[in-house]
């Protein structure tokens, strides 16, 4: 009886605990069932989304691919947006290049870059659509060997500190900006790694994606809402410098023709600076040349605004072809190839003309604070006269004097679309103001012109 009493007491003592554990087990089972149900629902939604995406979007294999426009001003519903979404061209996170430099290793091709350093197609597109040129960056540079563009880290040593500076600057305009995404051909497009001539290491699907990406390869260089970085430096002894290569010449001139980024302005994002705030959309062309380097070959000036001042004026297709002809003469005289393939030059000429026509849709041309110089201003009237949709011209804080004002007066006299010109804080005197006043007599479109802080 005593043993039975002890057993009963034990049951009474532990029964509540058993009941609790049983209750908790039932709760956990219920939670697991709910989670499983949610997973099934999420998978169904994703599957439905994928189906809708396939039905509503042009297919890489041709389907309705050509129906989408190739725009340098719009983002949504364009060929390039589709290329990003479908990961025909993958966007690499800045931290990947920082890690490569830290480990003193050359960056890898797309297939060998860890997944955590790649944005998914949907992430890349969503970030680009939201943050514009503050998120998406494309590089123009010279390949320094046949198999790898930067085997000795020449470009990487300059690129990484610059990207970190650009990211910090853009985050000062919007603290919630995600990690900057980079487009660089070797990392973003599927590469043929085969050592055997005539063979290809890529799958049929990868080749298809490569070709789809290649069709839009010039778009990020030209698009106003993508920041383009020109790395024009090459190692000492390199015969085919950035300026003497046909493809980098093409990329460089395309970059020069892009308009001002629109997304930062739409969101009222500005970089606080003295004497005036900076629109991040005006910093979408960054040039690193030999003058940007110290004696040791490192970047001596990391202020992004200073590097943006190296921007050249856009050029018309006729000027582009004249310059290309001169480069070909030089190549023939020196024995340095302009293009690696004879078919490239006629293709590049035609491609530049097509690209330039799309530039003519630009609505805002703002180089305020970039100190572009008198030669830039002299070349601007002939080009902007063809920009029949241009509505705003920004040249504030550019040391524009009376000679510069004369060039601007040419633009004013011939434009039928510009409504706003910003010439705040320049060095214009009475002669420059008189030239502008005369031009305004024949202009019917301009409603606002800012001349404050000049020498009038």
N, C-alpha and C positions, 0 to 999 in steps of 0.2 A: 504493500500500500504506500509505503514511504517513497519507493522508487517511482510509482505512478504519480504521486503528488509532485515529485520533482519534475517529471516529464511534462505534466500539465502546466506547471509554473513556467517551464522553459517555453512551451508553446505560447502561453499568454504573453510572455516577455517579447518573443521574437515575431509573433504574428503581425503586429502593426508594421514591423520593418519589412516582413515579407509582402504584406499588402501594399506597402509603399513602393517596393521594388517592382512588384507586378504592375502597379499603376503606371510607374515610370516606364517600364518596358512597353506597355500599351501605347503610352504617349510617343515614345521613340519610334515605334512601328508606324504610328499614324503620321509622324513627321516625315519618316522615310517615304511613305506612300505619297505624301504631298509633294516632296522633292522630286520623286520619280515622275509624278504626274506633270510637274512644272517642266522637267527636262524634256518629256515627250512633247509638251505644248511648244516649248522653245524650238525643238528640232523641227516640228511641223511648220512653225512660223518661218524659220530659216529656209526650209525647203520651199515653202511658198514664195518667199522673197527671191530665192534663186531662180525659180521658174519665171516669176514676173520680170526679173532682170534679163533673163534670156529672151523672153518674149518681147520686152519693150526696148531692148538695146540691139544695135547692129552686131552681128557675129564677127569675130576675128577672121573667120574663114570666108568672108565675103558677104553673106546674107544681106544685111542692110547697112553694112559698114560705111559705104560711100554716101549714105543719106545724111550723115551728120556733118555740120559745117566745121571748117578749120579756121577758128577765129583767134585773133591775138588780143581781143578785148573781153570777150565773153568766157565764162568758165563752164557753167552747166550746159549739158546737151551738146557737147563738142567732141570731135574726134579725140583730142588729147585727153579730155576728161575720161573718156571710155578706155583709152590706153592705160591710164593710171588705175582705174577701177578694176580692170581685168588683169592687172599686173603684167602687161606686156612690157612695161617699163617700170621697174621697181624703185621705190624711193628709200634711200639709206639714211639712217639716223646719224647725226653729227658725232655722237659718242663712239661710233665704230671707228672713225678716222682718228679720234683722240686715243683710243686704245691701241690702234696700230702704231702710232707714233711712240706711245709710251713703251710698247714692247719692241720698238725698232724693227717692225716688220712691214713689208709692202702690203698695201690693201689687196684683198683677194677679188677674184671674179665673182659674179652673182651666185653661182652654184656653191661656192665655198664660204659665203658669209653667213654667220649664225643667224637663225630666224629672229632672235630677240633684237637684232640691229636693223631689221627691215620693217617698214610700215606695211600693213596689209593694204590692198588696193582701196578698200572702202575708207580706211583711216586716212590714207594719203589724199584721196579726193575730198573727203569731208574737211580736213585741215586746210587744204588749199582753198577750198570754196569759202571757208570762214576767215582765214588769216592772210590769204593772198601772198604777196611777195615777202611778207614777214615770216612765212613758213617755208615756201618752196624756193630752192636755190639750184641753179644749174651751173656747171663748170665748163669753161672753154680753155683748153690747154693743149700743149704739144705732147704727143706720145714720144717717149725717150728710148724706146726699144721696140723691136718688132713684136715680141711676145707679151710684153708688159709695159704699160704707159709710164710707170714710175718705179723702176726696180730698185733705185738707190735712194728713194725717199726725198728726192730733190723738191718735188711739188708738195709733198706731204708736210715737210718742215715749215713751209710758208702757209699752207692751207689751214692747218689746225688752229694756230693762234688767231688767224683771221676769222674763221668760223666762230670761235668762242667770243671774239669781240663783237661780231655781227649779231650773234644771239643775245648777248648782254644788252646791246643797244636797242634791239627790237623789243626785248622784254621790259625795257624802261618805258616803252610806249604802252605795253600791255603785259602785265606781270603773269597772266595766265597762259601766255604763249607756249605751246608744246615745243619739244625739241625740234630744231630745224631739220628739214628733210632735204637730202642732196640727190640730185640727178647727175651721174657721171657715167659715161658710156660703158666703161669696162665693168662697172659694178651693177649697172641698172639693166643692161641688156644681156641676154644669154650669149655667151662666148663659145666659139668653136675651139676646144682645147686639144683637138687631135693633132698628133705629131706627123701623121701620115698624109701625104699629099692626096687630095681628092676625097678624103674621108671627113666625117663630121661627128663630133662627140655628142651633139645635141639630138634630142628626140624630135620626131616630126612635129609634135605640139610645141616644143621649145623653138624650133625654127620658125614656125608659124607666128608665134608671139614675137620673136625677134624681128621678123619682117614687118609686122604690124607696128611695132615700136619705131622701127626705122623710118616708116612713112611719116611719122610725126616728130622726127628727131630735131627739126629746126624750130618747132613750135615753142618749146620752153625758152630758147634763146630770144625769140621775138615777142613772147607774150608779156604784156605790161605788168601782169600780176605774178611774175616770176623774177626773182633777183638773179641776175647773171653776173658771174665773176670771171673776168679774164685773167688767167695766169699767163702773162706774156713772156715771162722770164724763161730762159733755157740755160743749161750749164755752159761754162766756158768751153769752147772747142766744138760745140754743137753747130754744125753747118746749116742744117735746116731749122732756122729759128722760127718762132711763132709768126713773125711778119712775112716770112718767105715761103709759107705753106699755103696752098690754095684753100684747103678746107678751113683752117683757122682764120684765114682772111675773110672767108664767107661768114663764118660764125661771128667774127668781130664786127663786120659791117651790119649784120642782122641785129646784133645787140644794140648798136648805136641808133637804130631806127625805132626802138620800142618807146611807147608813150609812158606816161606816169602811172604808177600803180594806183588802182581805184579803191581797193578794199580798205586800207587804213583810213583814207579820207571819209569813206562812207560811215565808218564806225567812230569817227572823231578821235582816232588814236594819233597822238603826237609825241615827239621826243622833246622834252623840255631842254631848252638851250638858250644861250645869250648870244646875240641880242634878240633872236626870234626863235619861236618853236619850229621844229623840223617835221615835215610830213614824211613818214617812213616810205611812202610811195615814190618819193623823189630819189630814194637811195637804191634803186633797182638795177643800177649798173655800177659795178666796182671793178677797177682796173689795177692790177698789181704788175708794174713794169720794173725795169732795172733801176729807175730813179727812186723806187719805193724801198730798195734794199740798201743795207749798210755794206761796208767793206767786206764783212764776213759772209755776206749773202743772206742775212736774216732781214726780216721786215723791220725797217727803222721807224715806220710810221703806221701805227695801228688804228689811228682815228679814221673811221669808215668814211666820214664826210670828206676828208682829204683825198682818200683813194677814189671817191666818186668824181673828183674834179678832173680826173684824167680822161673823162668821157669825150669822145669825138663827136662832131656833128654828123647827122645822118647824110647819106649820099643817094642820089638818084641812080636808077639802073644804068644810065649812060655813063655816069662818072665811075660807077662800079666796074663796068666793062673796060673803060679806059685804064683804070688802075690795074686791072687783071692783065691787060695786054702788056703794060709796062713791066709787071712782075714776070710775065712769060719771057720777055726779052732778056731780063736779068738772069732768069733761070737758064736760058739757052747760052748766055755768055759765060756763066760760071759753072755750068754743068750740074747744078743743084736742081733736082726735080721739084716742080711746082705741085704736081699731083702724082700719085703713085700709079694711077690708071689714066690712060688717054681719054677715056669716056667721061671722066669726071668734069672736065672744064666746060663743055657745052651744057651738061646737066646743071652745073652750078650757076651758069649765066641765066638759064631759064628759071631755075628755082628762085634766084634773087629777085627777078622781075615779078614773079608770082607773089613772093613775100612782100615786096614793096607795095604792091597794090592793096594788100590787107592793112599795111601801115596807114594808108590814107583814111582809114576809118577812125583814127585816133581823135579823141575829143579834148584831152588835156595834155599840154606840153609844159612841164614845170621843172626848171633846173635851178630854182631859187636856192641861194646860198652855196652853190657849187663852184662859183668863180670860174666860169667856163672860158672866159677870155675873148678878146676881140676877133680872133680868127674864127672861132666858133660862131660868133654873132654874124660875121660877114657871110658865112655859108648858109645860115639859117633861112634867109628870105626866099631863095630859090626853091628850097625844099618845102617849106611850110606853105608856100603858095599852092602846092598841089594837095595839101591836107584839107579837103573840102568840108570836113565835119569838125574841124578844130574850133573849140569854143573858148578855151582858156589858155593864156600864155603867161607863165610865171618866170620872171627874171629878177626877182628881188635879191638884194645883197649879192650882187655880182660885179661890183665895181664898174658898172656900165657908165662910160663917159659920153661926151658929145658924139664921137665917132660911132660908138655902139648904138646910140640913140638913132643915128641916121639909118643904120641897118634895120632897127626895129620899126622905124617909120615906113620903110619899104613894105614890111609885113602888114602894117596897119592900112596902108594905101590900097593894097590889093586884096585884103581879106574881106569876104562877104559873110563870114560865119562867126568870127571871134567876137565875143561879147565882153570879155574881162581880161585886162592886162595888168599884171602886178609888177611895178618897177620901184617898189619901196626900197629905200636905203641904198641908193647908188651914188654915182659922182657926176650925174648929169647937170649941165649948166643951162644957161639961157638959149644957146644955139641948139642944143639937143631938144629942149622943150619946144622951140620954134619949129623944128623939123617935124615933131610929133603933131603939133597943132595944125600944120599944113596938111599932113596926111589925114588927120581927122575930118578935114573939110570934105573929103571925098569918100569917107567911110560912113556907112549907114548902120553898121551892126554893133559897134562897140558902145556899151552902156556904162562901163566903169573902167577907169584907168587910175591906178594908184601911183602918185609921184611924191609922196611924203618922204622926208629925210633925203632930199637931193640938194643940189647946190643952185637952186633956181631962185 
